[in-house]
Each structure stands twice: as C-alpha cells, then as structure tokens.
Amino acid sequence: MTPEALGELNQALDAAGVGYTSEIYPGTVHGFTMSDTDAFSASGLKRHWDRLLSLLDRALTNS
C-alpha cells in the first residue's frame, strides 16, 4: 500500500468514526512476514508480532 493510499484509507476511517492504528514499517515491503520470500524482514516480523500480540491482549482482556 502506498503512503497515498494509506492516507486515503485513514481519511475514510476517520470519516466513519472508526478507531484504528496504521503503521508503515520502514525498510519493509508487502509480504515482509513471509520467511520464504525475498520480502522477509526479521525485524519487521518481530515488530509485527509485538504489536499484534499486544492488540490481541487488549482486545481479549476488554471483551
């Protein structure tokens, strides 16, 4: 997703009143979590899991 497309998505989410977090991981491209591709980024994967597990912990604890 390009930064421009992400900006458009964020605007649409804002207009809809949706709570969200958007992040661009520097130095990564689409597919960076897939270890069997040239796009793989070990540091990106770690950050992704850190963020995802934190999100799931908050969402499942507050439900």
C-alpha positions, 0 to 999 in steps of 0.5 A, spaced: 500 500 500 502 506 498 503 512 503 497 515 498 493 510 499 494 509 506 492 516 507 486 515 503 484 509 507 485 513 514 481 519 511 475 514 510 476 511 517 476 517 520 470 519 516 466 513 519 468 514 526 472 508 526 478 507 531 484 504 528 492 504 528 496 504 521 503 503 521 508 503 515 514 499 517 520 502 514 525 498 510 519 493 509 515 491 503 508 487 502 509 480 504 515 482 509 512 476 514 513 471 509 520 467 511 520 464 504 520 470 500 525 475 498 520 480 502 522 477 509 524 482 514 526 479 521 525 485 524 519 487 521 516 480 523 518 481 530 515 488 530 509 485 527 508 480 532 509 485 538 504 489 536 499 484 534 500 480 540 499 486 544 492 488 540 490 481 541 491 482 549 487 488 549 482 486 545 481 479 549 482 482 556 476 488 554 471 483 551 
